[in-house]
Amino acid sequence: PTRDNLSVVTSGGLYLRDRIQFAPDWQLLLGLRHDRSRNRSEDHLAGSDTRNDNSATTGSAALMFDAGGGLRPYVSVATSFYPNVGTDAQGAQFDPERGRQVELGVKMEVGSGTSLSMALYDLRRRNVLQTDPLNDGYSIAVGEQRSRGLELNAAADLGNGLSLFGGYAYTDAVVTDDGGQRVSSVGSRLNNVPRHSGSLWLQYAAHGAADGWSVSGGARAEGEKTAYGHRIPGYLVFDAGLGYRQGHWRYALNLKNAFDRDYFTGGLQRAVALGDPRTVLFSVGVDY
């Protein structure tokens, strides 16, 4: 064999959160988290055993204003830490992934049972693992990725037991620093990230003699994306569901990809990931 490696990551964290109402219309949400991780990699062919310990303290803060009339604008900022697993083609362990996100948005309550939300965000991530284009079976850590986008969500009570839910996302995700790779990827789109994605879902909750029963259906879609220089076409699939609630108990029968469409969810250098075929799921839940 050309490889015989074992990588194990052990991690733990402690976090604190607080919500502060410092004026009648203002709220401040604060978060603090400390993580520690240990990455151990064994190369059985080379007879090496390396360990890498990392720790980081990250935080988040969000400020929300109640402008009245159901309008609540907000701004938030957060940092993140994630331990990377494994080694590169030279046997070196990866530094942990670190990120920072800034978000500006607004939440709206429009009448009874109708809500809308919109958010603009800028997410930067460093040391993100990607497939090594020059060494099969290995990964490289990309210097920095930037994702900017828009997210829209809506929920509406249409009356007579009908509810409508919808969402749309636009994502512009590119490599801004490739860490000095021999094959430059600066400016290229991130692998397996579509520019456009969305979903629409309609639900009917019965009343009277059929009280407790519900039926639903909808669609989810993703636009075209790229994966390591290859084009992955977009897709549109339909789902359906049947539910029943009795007291604290909930029962659901869901049908995914109702028309059994063939589609791809992403790809690697020499392979693609197939979407799930028609799938039937039954679940039971309890509220307490």
N, C-alpha and C positions, 0 to 999 in steps of 0.2 A: 504493500500500500504506500501511497505518497503522503497520507495524512493519518494520524491517530492521536487526536487531541480531545481533551476533556476540559470544559470551562464551567465553573460554578460561581455564581454570584450570591452572596448573602447580604441582605440589607435590612435596615430598620429605621424607623422615624418617629419623631414626637412632634405634635403640632398643637397650636393654640389658636382659637378664633374668638373674636369679640365683635358685637354689634353695638354701636354707640348712637343714641338719639340725642344730639347736642343742641337741637333747636326743633320747634314744632314741625318743620317741613324738611329737615336735613337728617340724613343717616350716613354714618361712616362704618364700613365693615373692614376689619383688620385681621390679618392672618400671619402667623409665623410658624415656620417648620424647620426642624433640624434633621438631616439624614446622614447616616453613616453606611458605607458599603465596603465589602471586601470581594475582590475579583481574583479567583485562583485559577490558573491555567496550567494544565499538564500536557506536555508534548512527549508522548511515549516513545516515539522514534528517536527524538534527539536526547531523551532522558532529562529534560528540563522541567522545573516546577517553579513558576513565578507567581508572586502575589502582589496585588496593588490595592492599597487602602485609600479611600476617599471619603470626605465629609463636606457638607455644605449646609448653610443656613439660607433659606429662601423666604420670601414674604409676598404678601398681596395686600392691596388697599383698594377700596371702591367707595366712591362718594355718590350718593343719590339724592335728588331733590324732588319733592312732591309739589309740582307746579299747579295742582288743582285740575279739576275736570278729568281725572284719570290719567293725566300726563306725568310721567316720571323719567326725566333724563338722568343719565349717569355716566361716570367715567371710572375706569379701573386700570390698574397696572399690577402685573404679577411676574415673579421670576420662578424658574423651575430647575430641577436637578434630576438626572436619570443615569444610573450606572450602565455603561456599555459592556456587553459580554464578548469574550473571545479575544483573538489576536489577529494581527495583520499577516501578510505573507512572509514578513521578516521575523515573526514571532513576538513582536512588541504588543503589549496590551494597550487598549484604547483609553484615552481620558474620558471622563463622564460627559454626557450630553448636558448642556446648559441652555436655558431659554429665557426669553423675556417677551411678554405680551402687553400691549396697550390697546384698550378697547374704549370706544365711545358709542353710546347707544341711547335708545329711548324705548320705554314701555308705555303702552296706552290701553286703557280700558274704555271701549266705545260702546256705551249702552250696556244692557244687561246680557251677560254671557258672551260678550265679544271682546277679544283682546288681540292686540297687535304688538309686535316688537321688531326693532331694527337695530343692527349693530354693525359698526365698522371696526376693523381690527388690523393690527400690525404685529406679526409674530416673528421673532428672530430666534433661530436655534443653531447652536454651535456643536461641532463634533457629532454630527448625525451619521450613523452607519449606512453605507450604500455598498452594493456589490462592486467588487474590484474589477474594472474592465480589462485589466491585464493579467489577472491571476484567478483562474476559475476556482470557485469554492471558498474564496476569501472576501473579506470586506475591507473598506477604507472608511475613514472618518472625514466627512466633508467639512471644510472650514466653517462656512455659515450658509444657512438657508433662510430665505425671507418669504413669508406668506402674508399677503394682504387680501382683504376680502370684505364682502358684504353678506350679511345673513338676515333673512326676513322670515318671520313666523306669524301665523294667524290661527286663531281658534274662534269659531262662531257658533252660537246657538241659534239655529234657524227656526225653532219652534216645532211643535207637534212631534217632539222626540228626535228631531234631526239635528246632528252636529257636524260641522265641517272643520277639518284641520289641514293646514298646508304649510309648506316651508320651501324656501329657495336659498341657494348659496352660490355666490360667485367667488372663486379663489384664483388669485394670481400668485403662483408659487414658483420661485426661481432660485438658482444657486448664485450667491453673491460673492463667495470666497471658496475656492476649491482646495485650499491648503497647499497650493503648489504642485498639483498633480502633473504628471508628464503629459497627459491628455487633458487639456483645459476644458472645464465644464461651466465656467462662469457665464451667466446669462441664460443657461439652458433651463427648461421647465423641470420641475421635480417629477420623478418617476411616479406613475400611478396616481396622480392628483388631477382630477378633471376640473376644468374651468367652471362648468355649470353642473349643478345637481339639484334635485328637488323631489318633493313628494306631495301627494294629495290624498286625503282619506275622508270618507263619508260614513257616518254611523247613524243607525236608527235604533232607538230604545223604545220597545213596545210598552203599551199601557193596558189597563183593563184586565181582561182574562189572561193575556200573555205577559203580564207585568213581570219584570225580571229578565226577560229575554232581550237580546240585542243582535243585530246583524250589521256587518260593515264591509266595506270594500274600498279599494283605492289603487294607486299606482305610485311607483318610485322610478326615478330615472337618473342617469348620469350621462354627461356628454363625453366626447372623445378625449382620450388622454394618451400620453406617450410612456413607454417603458424601455429604457436602454436603447433608444433610437428606433424602436418599433411603435407603430400606431396601434392603439387598442380602441376599437370602435365603441361608441356609446350604446346604451341599452335602455329599454323601457319594459318593465314587468308589472304584472297585476297581482294583487293579493286580495284575500277575502277572509272574513271571520264570522264566527257564530259564538255568542256568549250567553251565559245564564248566571244570575246572582240570586242567592237565597240566604238571607241573614248576613252572617259574616263570611260566607263562602262564595267563591267565584270560580266558575268553570268556563274554559275557552277552547274552542276548536278553530285553529287557524290554517289557512291554505296559502302557502307561499309559492310564487311563480305559477299562478293558476293555469296558464296556457303552456307550461313546460317549455319555455323559450330557452334556446341556447345562447349564452352570453358570457363575456369575460369580465372579471372584476379587477384584473391586473396582470402584470407579467414580470418575468425575470429575464436574464440575458438569453436563455435558451428554452424557456418554458412560459406558459401562460396559466393563470388561475381561472378555472371554470366557475361560473356562478352556480349556486345550488339549483338542482332540478326541481320539478314540482315536489313540494314537501308538505306533509300534513303533521301538525303539532297539536297535542292535547295537553292542557295544563290545568292545575287546580291551585287556587290560592285562598288564603284566609286573612281577614283583617282583624287585628286585635289591638 
